[in-house]
Amino acid sequence: MSSALPPFSCRYTPNVPALLQSLQCSVAISTYQAGKVIFLSPDGNGSMRQLPRNFDKPMGM
């Protein structure tokens, strides 16, 4: 069994998924130097779904 850390994790207060759900939106976070974009979306069960993507070149949003 591997004890490797996940590539990305976050903490949020319980009202964040409910707020995003009510606004029907997601949040995108750009990690300029690491070349990643992470999308955070409510999953409808009071928690968040994380969708990280890697890019070859740094970028900003």
CNS distance restraints for C-alpha pairs under 8 A (distance, minus, plus):
assign (resid   8 and name CA) (resid  52 and name CA) 7.65 0.50 0.50
assign (resid  12 and name CA) (resid  16 and name CA) 6.53 0.50 0.50
assign (resid  14 and name CA) (resid  18 and name CA) 7.34 0.50 0.50
assign (resid  14 and name CA) (resid  46 and name CA) 7.04 0.50 0.50
assign (resid  14 and name CA) (resid  47 and name CA) 7.62 0.50 0.50
assign (resid  15 and name CA) (resid  19 and name CA) 5.99 0.50 0.50
assign (resid  16 and name CA) (resid  20 and name CA) 6.20 0.50 0.50
assign (resid  17 and name CA) (resid  21 and name CA) 5.98 0.50 0.50
assign (resid  17 and name CA) (resid  41 and name CA) 7.42 0.50 0.50
assign (resid  17 and name CA) (resid  42 and name CA) 4.84 0.50 0.50
assign (resid  17 and name CA) (resid  43 and name CA) 7.66 0.50 0.50
assign (resid  17 and name CA) (resid  44 and name CA) 7.79 0.50 0.50
assign (resid  17 and name CA) (resid  46 and name CA) 5.73 0.50 0.50
assign (resid  17 and name CA) (resid  47 and name CA) 5.81 0.50 0.50
assign (resid  17 and name CA) (resid  48 and name CA) 6.09 0.50 0.50
assign (resid  18 and name CA) (resid  22 and name CA) 6.11 0.50 0.50
assign (resid  18 and name CA) (resid  42 and name CA) 7.34 0.50 0.50
assign (resid  18 and name CA) (resid  46 and name CA) 6.55 0.50 0.50
assign (resid  19 and name CA) (resid  23 and name CA) 6.21 0.50 0.50
assign (resid  20 and name CA) (resid  24 and name CA) 5.78 0.50 0.50
assign (resid  20 and name CA) (resid  25 and name CA) 5.38 0.50 0.50
assign (resid  20 and name CA) (resid  26 and name CA) 6.32 0.50 0.50
assign (resid  20 and name CA) (resid  41 and name CA) 7.24 0.50 0.50
assign (resid  20 and name CA) (resid  42 and name CA) 6.28 0.50 0.50
assign (resid  21 and name CA) (resid  25 and name CA) 6.63 0.50 0.50
assign (resid  21 and name CA) (resid  42 and name CA) 5.88 0.50 0.50
assign (resid  21 and name CA) (resid  44 and name CA) 7.12 0.50 0.50
assign (resid  25 and name CA) (resid  41 and name CA) 7.13 0.50 0.50
assign (resid  26 and name CA) (resid  39 and name CA) 6.73 0.50 0.50
assign (resid  26 and name CA) (resid  40 and name CA) 5.61 0.50 0.50
assign (resid  26 and name CA) (resid  41 and name CA) 4.61 0.50 0.50
assign (resid  26 and name CA) (resid  42 and name CA) 7.22 0.50 0.50
assign (resid  27 and name CA) (resid  39 and name CA) 5.65 0.50 0.50
assign (resid  27 and name CA) (resid  40 and name CA) 5.11 0.50 0.50
assign (resid  27 and name CA) (resid  41 and name CA) 6.61 0.50 0.50
assign (resid  28 and name CA) (resid  37 and name CA) 6.70 0.50 0.50
assign (resid  28 and name CA) (resid  38 and name CA) 5.64 0.50 0.50
assign (resid  28 and name CA) (resid  39 and name CA) 4.43 0.50 0.50
assign (resid  28 and name CA) (resid  40 and name CA) 6.35 0.50 0.50
assign (resid  29 and name CA) (resid  37 and name CA) 5.54 0.50 0.50
assign (resid  29 and name CA) (resid  38 and name CA) 5.12 0.50 0.50
assign (resid  29 and name CA) (resid  39 and name CA) 6.39 0.50 0.50
assign (resid  30 and name CA) (resid  35 and name CA) 7.66 0.50 0.50
assign (resid  30 and name CA) (resid  36 and name CA) 5.94 0.50 0.50
assign (resid  30 and name CA) (resid  37 and name CA) 4.49 0.50 0.50
assign (resid  30 and name CA) (resid  38 and name CA) 6.53 0.50 0.50
assign (resid  30 and name CA) (resid  59 and name CA) 7.50 0.50 0.50
assign (resid  30 and name CA) (resid  60 and name CA) 6.10 0.50 0.50
assign (resid  30 and name CA) (resid  61 and name CA) 6.45 0.50 0.50
assign (resid  31 and name CA) (resid  35 and name CA) 5.88 0.50 0.50
assign (resid  31 and name CA) (resid  36 and name CA) 5.16 0.50 0.50
assign (resid  31 and name CA) (resid  37 and name CA) 6.19 0.50 0.50
assign (resid  31 and name CA) (resid  59 and name CA) 7.97 0.50 0.50
assign (resid  31 and name CA) (resid  60 and name CA) 7.65 0.50 0.50
assign (resid  32 and name CA) (resid  36 and name CA) 6.86 0.50 0.50
assign (resid  32 and name CA) (resid  58 and name CA) 5.16 0.50 0.50
assign (resid  32 and name CA) (resid  59 and name CA) 5.27 0.50 0.50
assign (resid  32 and name CA) (resid  60 and name CA) 5.65 0.50 0.50
assign (resid  33 and name CA) (resid  58 and name CA) 5.77 0.50 0.50
assign (resid  33 and name CA) (resid  59 and name CA) 7.90 0.50 0.50
assign (resid  34 and name CA) (resid  58 and name CA) 6.95 0.50 0.50
assign (resid  35 and name CA) (resid  54 and name CA) 5.88 0.50 0.50
assign (resid  35 and name CA) (resid  55 and name CA) 5.10 0.50 0.50
assign (resid  35 and name CA) (resid  56 and name CA) 6.42 0.50 0.50
assign (resid  35 and name CA) (resid  57 and name CA) 5.99 0.50 0.50
assign (resid  35 and name CA) (resid  58 and name CA) 4.64 0.50 0.50
assign (resid  35 and name CA) (resid  59 and name CA) 6.68 0.50 0.50
assign (resid  36 and name CA) (resid  52 and name CA) 6.83 0.50 0.50
assign (resid  36 and name CA) (resid  53 and name CA) 5.57 0.50 0.50
assign (resid  36 and name CA) (resid  54 and name CA) 4.58 0.50 0.50
assign (resid  36 and name CA) (resid  55 and name CA) 5.93 0.50 0.50
assign (resid  36 and name CA) (resid  58 and name CA) 7.83 0.50 0.50
assign (resid  37 and name CA) (resid  52 and name CA) 5.78 0.50 0.50
assign (resid  37 and name CA) (resid  53 and name CA) 5.30 0.50 0.50
assign (resid  37 and name CA) (resid  54 and name CA) 6.63 0.50 0.50
assign (resid  37 and name CA) (resid  55 and name CA) 7.96 0.50 0.50
assign (resid  38 and name CA) (resid  50 and name CA) 6.68 0.50 0.50
assign (resid  38 and name CA) (resid  51 and name CA) 5.52 0.50 0.50
assign (resid  38 and name CA) (resid  52 and name CA) 4.16 0.50 0.50
assign (resid  38 and name CA) (resid  53 and name CA) 6.21 0.50 0.50
assign (resid  39 and name CA) (resid  50 and name CA) 5.79 0.50 0.50
assign (resid  39 and name CA) (resid  51 and name CA) 5.02 0.50 0.50
assign (resid  39 and name CA) (resid  52 and name CA) 6.29 0.50 0.50
assign (resid  40 and name CA) (resid  48 and name CA) 6.35 0.50 0.50
assign (resid  40 and name CA) (resid  49 and name CA) 5.71 0.50 0.50
assign (resid  40 and name CA) (resid  50 and name CA) 4.85 0.50 0.50
assign (resid  40 and name CA) (resid  51 and name CA) 6.55 0.50 0.50
assign (resid  41 and name CA) (resid  48 and name CA) 5.48 0.50 0.50
assign (resid  41 and name CA) (resid  49 and name CA) 5.17 0.50 0.50
assign (resid  41 and name CA) (resid  50 and name CA) 6.67 0.50 0.50
assign (resid  42 and name CA) (resid  46 and name CA) 7.07 0.50 0.50
assign (resid  42 and name CA) (resid  47 and name CA) 6.00 0.50 0.50
assign (resid  42 and name CA) (resid  48 and name CA) 4.47 0.50 0.50
assign (resid  42 and name CA) (resid  49 and name CA) 5.99 0.50 0.50
assign (resid  43 and name CA) (resid  47 and name CA) 5.88 0.50 0.50
assign (resid  43 and name CA) (resid  48 and name CA) 5.39 0.50 0.50
assign (resid  43 and name CA) (resid  49 and name CA) 5.74 0.50 0.50
